[in-house]
Amino acid sequence: MKFALDSTYTGQLTLGDRHYAYVDLKRLFDADTLARLPYSLRLLVENVARCFPEALPPVLARARGEGPPCEAPFLPNRLMFHDTTCLPALADFAGMRDMVAELGGDPSRMNPRIPAVLTIDHSVIVERFAEPDAVEANLDIDYRRNTERYQFIKWAQKSLDNFKVVPPGTGIIHQVNMESLGTVVWESETSDGQPLLHPDDMVATDSHTPMINAIGILGWGVGGLEGQAAMLGEPVPISFPEVIGIRVTNALRPGVTATDLSLKVTQLLRQRGVVGKFVEFCGPGLSGLSWAARGTLSNMAPEYGATVVFFPFDTVTMEYLELTGRTPELRERVAAYLEAQTLWRHDSDPEPVFTEVIPLDLASIEPSVAGPHQPHQWQPLAKARDSFRAEVPTNPDAGLIARSTGATADYFEPSFGQPLTHGAISIAAITSCTNTANPSQMIQAGLLARRARERGLTRKPWVKTSLSPGSRVVADYLREADLLSDFAALGFDLAGFGCMTCIGNSGTFEAHMEAFADQGLKTVVVLSGNRNFEGRVNPKAQFGYLASPALVVAYALAGSIDVDLEQAVLGLDQAGQPVYLRDLLPGDDEVQALVRETVRPELFRQRNATLWDGTHHWQALSAEGSVRFPWSPSSTYLRRPIYLQGITPEPPTSLAVRDARTLMVLGDNITTDHISPASAIPLDSPAGRWLVAHGEAPEDLNQYSTRRSNHEVMMRGAFVNRAVKNRLLPAHPGQGGWARAADGEVLPVYDAALSWVRQGRPLVVFAGLNYGAGSSRDWAAKAQATLGVRLVVAQSFERIHRSNLIGMGIFPVRFPAGQGAESLRLSGDERLDFAGLDELRVGINLIRLQITRPDGQSDSVTLELPLDSNQEILYLRQGGILPYVIRKTLSEGRM
């Protein structure tokens, strides 16, 4: 991509014999204003000046504190996908090519315009664990189930421009991004061919993309639909953001981890309310915060709703670039450009001025976990048991129960002899996303495992244990430190390199625990990840706690959440002496000495050299390239998207929604996992039955996340999470979402919704706070759109899901402050008419809802539709992003 720069703010920079142009921030701001501008905003302003100069004046005014609110169109220079968002995106590309061709256009014009990288990391499942060959065994199963999907990806490699793939078994999207692909400074060209330097701005279709903010790169998570639009050269629309500063002082106390810090910050910022805002760290304690701790903090951004959690580039960041094997040439370019742009933070620099500053004393942080259902439910470690007991009071007088009775009780007697109570840990997983990029925490956990092994301790037999790092480098340095055998001795053998347990790819429990969970035992998962929503890790586990890798190991030894881990006896050693957590935790000096010895640049350089190669499984796959994809009518993975058929050459003339019906009324904190789960597809479910009827073996139904390129499965999987409760129904008829059909019968949501679709009735979903929290899952919006939902009316929305709804042509309407669905007194029999949808503007649009009740009485209420940009209005008027892109491609082809 080439850029036409305005000479009034173009600077020149010489490196060796190369002469570069760049957008000079010093020509856009006076020295004092620039020095006080948050670093994240400096990067945002540079992007607007370079990519959308026509939008620059109001952005500059806003940055100077002089202008009104405005939009800030953002154009990334690169994009990343993971497979469960990329596969649907590729299917959409193929479907859009079909639609363009059917409308008389040239389908080959439908191509990525910026570099896009797919990291295949979300499909491998922890089927095998606690055995030496688990990595290879799980990869074999992964390819057996997903070969058709992976061949489709190879078709895309040969058929699309600007598209590369990191194969399965290599690492996860975020660590690949940080360790390998992030360059901090990017090289492009001006429109007259001069080399151009600018920041490495990017987006990715995973909500935890802000992890890249830890090394001074501006980027955030977007939905798959926004990602597709960005890949085609469309801006990512945002409002010019408020920036909340977190001013850190002092240092973490010995034994306190980056996980403890990130969980406390998650609680703090969720309480504060930072949805849609930028968060930036500053203060005298910042230089002492390691790059790994920064990565852990930035990764947790979606858990408190922030768009960006930014750490300015400094000496710590440069040390990371050197550690991870970035070339001297790149580091020289980074240093020269950032210094010229005042983008390198020095301790002597004045602190930026923020919308608000939150003080954070690192010395106040204590060991902790988060649970039992939400990442912001911070608990001091000693109080974890109390938080569980508050949810599930136990009955100490209950007797033992045999497995055969099928009854529900508080005690269960497995064949291995020890009675189990509610709170027994079914899964203890050191997972890839949040913490395995942190060598200090991984080595701390390994040394704890070593000491436990030396004392003769092992995991409880009912706990399923796994270690799934986000990068093969993690396994390399653990091997160098001789810690893999210590992990394995406690059941934490390597299980794979991918987003496994945290995304729901946890596999089944240990066999006894599967049976007991079916009988009513309330089990708990403990993981070093970032999300613990009900049923996310495993549909049979409604309780989850986030913890550091070391505490995950400790809980596997304890076997239950119903203990005070700081005081509990974890086991008896060979001499019969009790062993406590304090006996096993290594000192910080010991941990850091081993980190310095084993985490070396050559490990990163060796892995980066083979980043694109893949295992023998990948190399054995082949596929032919073509302009249009040859869909197979018998495929259970790949179907031409239903929402990319029958698109008209012109957009609709009116957006009015009349004579609508209420599909569901839901409560607070409905996540994308509730709307469209990623977990295993049960055999006895609408999706499972459809797959078996179409020839799939019951053992290979796979995950919902792997079937996202098949709308037949995904529509049937909408709202099936067992925690979904439709408040329109006085008595819930079964697990998962149910609704009233057009004839009044109560049916699963899929069947009920389609009965209204057949009558041509638009549908509405009502909800409470934080609707759509969780993963950046475009199918959470696609599912609602394909089921006929035209509006979601909620008290508040999480940012990415709100964007995805707009991307599918669904209106994200908001209740005014202090109001909610209960005030509407809905029964489900009302007719709903919405006025004001044809007069949209940037800002808060007032939408009038007319409710006509069965007895003829009517009520009228005013709702709000906040829109952040003209781009959002454009997508809504076009019926969504994809119809807009198709029409734009047709239009450009006629020029």
Secondary structure, 3 states (H helix, E strand, C coil): CEECCCHHHEEEEEECCEEEEEECHHHCCCHHHHHHCCHHHHHHHHHHHHHCHHHHHHHHHHHCCCCCCCECCECCCEEEEEHHHHHHHHHHHHHHHHHHHHCCCCHHHCCCCCCEEEECCCCCCCCCCCCCCHHHHHHHHHHHHHHHHHHHHHHHHHHCCCEEEECCCCECHHHHHHHHHCCCEEEEEECCCCEEEEECCEEECCCCHHHHHHHCCCEEECCHHHHHHHHCCCCECCECCCEEEEEEECCCCCCCCHHHHHHHHHHHHHHHCCCCCEEEEECCCHHHCCHHHHHHHHHCHHHHCCCEEECCECHHHHHHHHHCCCCHHHHHHHHHHHHHCCCECCCCCCCCCCCEEEEEEHHHCCCEEECCCCCCCEEEHHHHHHHHHHHCCCCCCCCCCCHHHCCCCCEECCCCCCCEECCEEEEEEECCCCCCCCHHHHHHHHHHHHHHHHCCCCCCCCCEEEECCCEHHHHHHHHHCCCHHHHHHCCCCECCCCCCHHHCCCCCCCHHHHHHHHHCCCCEEEECCCCCCCCCCCCCCCEEEECCHHHHHHHHHHCECCCCCCCCCCEECCCCCEECHHHHCCCHHHHHHHHHHHCCHHHHHHHHHCCCCCCHHHHHCCCCCCCCCCCCCCCCCCCCCHHHCCCCCCCCCCCCEEEEEEEEECCCCCEHHHHCCCCECCCCCHHHHHHHHCCCCHHHCCEHHHHCCCHHHHHHCCCCCCCCCCCCCCCCCCCCCEEECCCCCEEEHHHHHHHHHHCCCCEEEECCCCECECCCCHHHHHHHHHCCEEEEEECCECHHHHHHHHHCCCEEEECCCCCCHHHHCCCCCCEEEEECCCCCCCEEEEEEEEEECCCCCEEEEEEEEEECCHHHHHHHHHCCHHHHHHHHHHHHHHC
